[in-house]
Amino acid sequence: MVPCMSKNLNSYLDSSSPFFYEKYEQDLREFEGIPLLVRNYEQIQSYINHAKIEGKKEWYEAPQEDIWAGPYRHHLLKRKKYVEFVLAYYATKKPIHSLLDLGCGDGANFFWLKPYAKNLYGSDYNITRLLRARQRSIAQEVVLADVTDYGAKDESFDAIFFNHVLEHIPDDEQALREVFRILKKDGVCILGVPNEGAFWWQMAYKFQPESLRITDHVHFYTVKSLSKKIKKAGFTIQEIKPIGWGLPHWTLDSMVRGYKIMDDLFEFFGRIFLPRQASSLYFVIGK
């Protein structure tokens, strides 16, 4: 995938846009109309290509629309319901003019995020997924960007949905600092991560060690470890919500939780007996 130089910077510039195109004015490039707001696109593409060679091709190419029909669809709907509750609550306090899906992938969440904001924006570092996201014609703008050196202006977004992305980023602390920078003072960030540092899910990796080879997760968080990094970046934590319980074996877990009644039972008993061992953690954070 070879990018080309943008022939007309003004075609991207908009006084209402939160993205900082001027930062890349000297070498602003695009790929099939998607702006590349990064300093070294070739390095990013090289990293992705290398990961594919190592057996992680599915992580970077498989369509994400399947998640709503896959084995974890009932769990994902619980996560969606919680995020919608948070967005609806903040929207009653102050209109959400700008909502960023940070690490939007294929844009599979655009359809339910859009009703909560006047303008929805999406970014990712994977051009394959961004091309799919743009085809949905839902987001105001879709750009390729690096969350550790983000091409947006200070305090640009009223709300940021940062969903199961941080665990993939080597320099997660820098990513959190950038999110802090681009979030408005009275804004809200909903940060979701796997709770894979927890004892229960560490057992899953021990039962199936080959899963470590194919995952591209580089961090395995717990409430304690991530809370420390969030606070270090300057955020205040307004709420922590654990969601999802299951079996500490990836294959069996996906099979059993494909049934709604089983997913609901695990959720019910997990909250009572294993409150710290949820599969997902959601942090509602702000300045």
Summary of the structure (lengths in Angstrom):
residues: 287
radius of gyration: 18.8
end to end distance: 38.7
largest distance: 59.7
contacts: 919
relative contact order: 0.13
helix: 45%
strand: 21%
